[in-house]
Amino acid sequence: MSKETPTGLGTRLAVVGVLAISCLAYAFPWKSYGIPMPFENGEYKLGLDLHGGVELDYKIDLEEAKKKGGDYNEKNVVEGLKSIVEKRVNSLGTAEPTIQTASYGGESHIVVQIPTQNFAGEDLTEEQKQAKNSEYIAKAKETIGKVVRLEFKEKKASITDADRAERKAIAEAAAKEAASAKDFAVIGKKYRDGYENVEYAAGSGTVGELPLQFAFTGVENVAETQVTDAFASQKSGSLTLGEDGKVAPVAGAAGFSVVRVSKVSGTGTGTVFEYEGIFVDERPSEWTLAKTVDGKALDERYLMNASVSFNQGFQPQIELLFNNDGAKIFGELTKRMVGQQLAIFVGGQMLTDPVVQTTISDGKAVITGNYTPESAKQLANDINTGIVPAPIYLTSERAIDAKIGGDSLNVIVNAGLIGLLAIVVFLVAIYRVSGLLAGLALVIYGIILLALVKAFGIVMTLASIAGIILSIGLAIDANVLIFERTKEALREGADLGRAIVSGFEKSWTAIWDSHVTSLTSAIILWIFGISLIKGFGLMLGLGIVLSLFTAMWVSRILILFFGQSYEGRADKFIGLKK
């Protein structure tokens, strides 16, 4: 019938059968149906639109970037921050994140969508899963929004009146900024993260229940959403039992407070105030920026990278690499500060305060200590989080219900099965037995594709599924071309076997051209697209390669093998009208 022997076709058909069954066993979600399997085949990874998760909106403080001087370029700042945020999200090991930049209200933002975890295979209640996801999201927010200002500081020789006046100025600046802002919390967190000994808090209570630093005189007369001026206050230091038998707070640190009453409910002594407050401790930092004689401070502009290395005794240590300008500043500072502490701060929080052992003029420094590989890596990562062009602040958080994603996935799966059935019915109606075999090849294509998706941990999103559907269309197109070329050969008088071989050979050029063109487009989308578009391009490209394989190899084997039984009955096998 053809150049290929029945024995050879039978062997290749058996290989196809084993491949299809193996992939089906691996791809089928046995755990979802409570069916135990002797092998562990993992779970599918779903994107935010199918799985559910959280959307975090971060504002970029471009004003701070401008203050740093240098060659300021807003586009470079935004894109640089986007890249850093993406690295931070990826460090969490989360499923495919969506990270986009946006501009509205004259502000630049970075929007991050993070899928929640599904805890597949873990024996957890819904409450436990929710608790773990809440902890996971909190960790994500902490990692993404970690304060980004990096500073090198030295101990102050003394605390001056000017230092104390500066603390009041900080509170006054916070009050002024909060009064004109829509979200008090954004300003509160900005000052909390940007300065030492500054706190942000929110809560509710009656006048007698409010914390000392926020229970200012006249609170009952403050209108809702009003922000107070900065006022002198005392922070609750501890609790004591009074003569009346009631527990009362004892005044602790003095400072300055800014309060916003967000809601007032009730009347009289039972009036409850919901508040947000910023407390600036009057105690200034004991650290000050380390500066050269000409006033240059060492900060994130000069540090290129922090990494972990090992000394000759295999003890972990942190290596700091400065750029040329940074090397000069660092060299001058270390020459002056031998025997003194030079602390590294990120966002007002001290990470480490090593003692300068010697003058370092080549821009390469090493921090040693009793570090483990894990703690050294953590310190290096924390230092690197400060090497960014501008601070970012979380302005909004929106949870996306996983149930919506689950319902969408069910609809998509049902629609896909109905569509596949419709395609098979069409192929059988037009091309009879060969159409049925092409439909079977299409099913095998789907099984192999799902197995590859699960094996490589590819994250499935609505965009990814759209890429699969499009690649299925190309696979169908290839079969139609093959069948039509086969019919042409039959009309020219060839027997069924030769006509099938001719159909595959003559359609190859057209199939190759269409697949290469589409594959090129998929590669471009994957390289240059954003997260969702990357997913679409990846699945489209994978589907195109696989559809080419199933059309020219799986379909060929099935059609040649079963076509042997239909010699002389081309009308029943391929729907050729006499």
Residue, then its C-alpha position, 0 to 999 in steps of 0.5 A: m500500500s505504501k513504502e511503510t510495511p504493516t509491521g513497521l506501522g504496527t510498531r509505530l502505532a504501539v509507540v503512539g499508544v504507549l505515549a498517549i496512555s502514559c501521558l494520560a496517566y500523568a496528566f489526569p488530575w487523579k487527586s481531584y477525584g480522590i483516586p490514589m496513584p502509585f506515583e506522584n504526578g504533581e498538580y497544575k499551576l493556575g494563574l490569578d484569573l483562574h486561581g484567585g489571589v491578591e492585587l497590590d497597588y504601589k505608588i512610586d515616590l518620584e519626588e524622592a528620586k528627583k532629590k537624589g540628583g544625577d541624571y533623573n529619567e522617570k521612565n528609567v526609574v519606573e522600569g528599574l523599580k518594576s524589574i526589582v519588584e518582579k525579582r522580589v515576587n519571583s523570590l517568593g516562588t509564587a505562580e506566574p505573577t502579573i506586574q504592570t506599570a500604570s499612571y493615573g491621577g498624575e502618579s506612577h504606580i506598579v500593580v502586582q497580582i499574586p496568586t494564592q497557594n492551593f496547598a494541594g495534597e496537604d490535609l488542611t481545613e479551609e480555615q487553615k488554608q485561609a490563614k496560611n494564604s493570609e500569612y503568605i500575602a503578608k510576606a509578599k507585601e513585606t517583601i515587595g514593599k520593603v523599604v528601599r532607602l539604603e544609607f551608611k551611618e556612623k555614631k553621633a558624637s552627641i545629641t543636640d537641640a537641633d536634633r530634637a527640633e528636627r523630630k518635631a519638624i518630621a511630625e509637622a511635615a507628616a501632618k502637612e502631607a497627611a492633610s492633603a492625602k487621600d489615604f492617611a495610611v500611605i503617609g503613615k507607613k511612608y514616615r514609619d519606614g523612612y525614619e527611625n523611632v516613628e510609628y504608625a497605628a490604627g484602632s478605635g476606642t473611647v477617649g479613655e481607651l485611646p493610647l496616650q500618644f493619640a488621646f489628645t485634648g479635644v478629640e471629641n470635637v474633631a470632625e470625621t476625616q480631619v487631620t490634626d496638627a502635630f502636637a506634643s504627646q506621651k507614649s504609653g510606656s507600661l501598665t500599672l494598677g491604680e488605687d481604684g483597682k483599674v489598670a492604667p498606662v504609664a507615660g513612656a517616651a515623649g514625642f509628637s503625634v499626628v492623628r486622623v479621626s476616620k469615624v465617630s459613633g455613639t454619644g457621650t462618654g460611650t463615643v467611639f473614635e476610629y483613628e489612625g496616628i503617626f507618633v514621632d519619638e522625640r529621641p533622635s537617632e543615635w546614628t547620622l549619615a557618614k559623610t566625607v569632608d566635602g559633605k558626600a554621603l554614602d548611599e544606594r547611588y554608590l553601592m552596586n551589589a551585595s553578595v555572599s562569599f566564603n573565606q579560607g575557613f569556609q565561613p560565610q561573609i558578605e561582599l560589598l561592591f561600590n562603583n568608582d565614586g562610591a569607592k572614593i567616598f568609602g575609602e575616605l570614610t574607612k580611613r577616618m573611621v578605623g576602629q569605629q562602627l559603620a552601620i548599614f540602614v535600609g529604610g531607617q532599620m539597621l541591618t548590621d553595624p560592623v567595625v571598620q578594621t582598615t582603610i578600604s580604597d578599592g571599592k570592595a569590602v567584606i562584612t564578617g561575623n558569625y553568619t550561617p549561609e542562610s543568614a548571610k544570604q538574607l543580609a545580602n538580599d536585605i542590603n540589595t533591596g535598598i539599591v533602587p531608584a525610588p521608594i514605593y508605598l502600598t496604596s491599595e489591596r484587592a483580593i480576587d476570590a478563588k471561587i470566581g476563578g474556579d467557576s471560570l475554569n469549569v466553564i472553560v473546560n466544558a466549553g473546550l470539551i464541547g468545542l472539541l466534540a463539535i470539531v470531531v463531528f465536523l471532521v467525521a461528517i466531511y472526512r468519514v473514518s480519516g476524520l475520526l482518526a484526525g479527531l483521535a490525533l487531536v485528543i492525543y495532542g491535547i493529552i500530551l500538551l497537558a502532560l507537558v504543562k504539568a511536567f514543566g510547571i507552566v502556569m495556566t491562565l486565561a491567556s495561556i488557554a487562548g494560546i492552546i485553543l489557537s494552536i488547536g485551530l492550526a492542528i485542524d487546519a493541517n489535517v484539512l490540508i492533508f485530506e484535501r491533497t489526498k483527495e486530489a491524488l485519488r481523483e488523479g487515479a492513485d490508489l488509497g495508499r499512494a494518495i495518503v502518502s502524496g497527501f502528506e508530502k504535498s501538504w507539508t510545505a503549506i503546513w510548515d509555512s503556516h506553523v513557522t509564521s505562527l511560531t515566530s509570532a509566538i516567540i516575539l510575544w514571549i520575548f517582548g510581552i508582559s507577563l500575561i502575554k508571555g503566557f499566551g506566547l509560550m502556550l501558543g508556541l508549545g502548541i504549534v510545535l506539538s500540533l506539527f508533531t501530531a499532524m505529521w507523525v501521529s495522524r500519519i501513522l493512524i491514517l496509514f495503518f487503518g487505511q490499509s483496510y479501506e483500499g477501494r473504499a475511499d468514499k468511506f475512508i475519506g469522504l471522496k464523492k465519486 
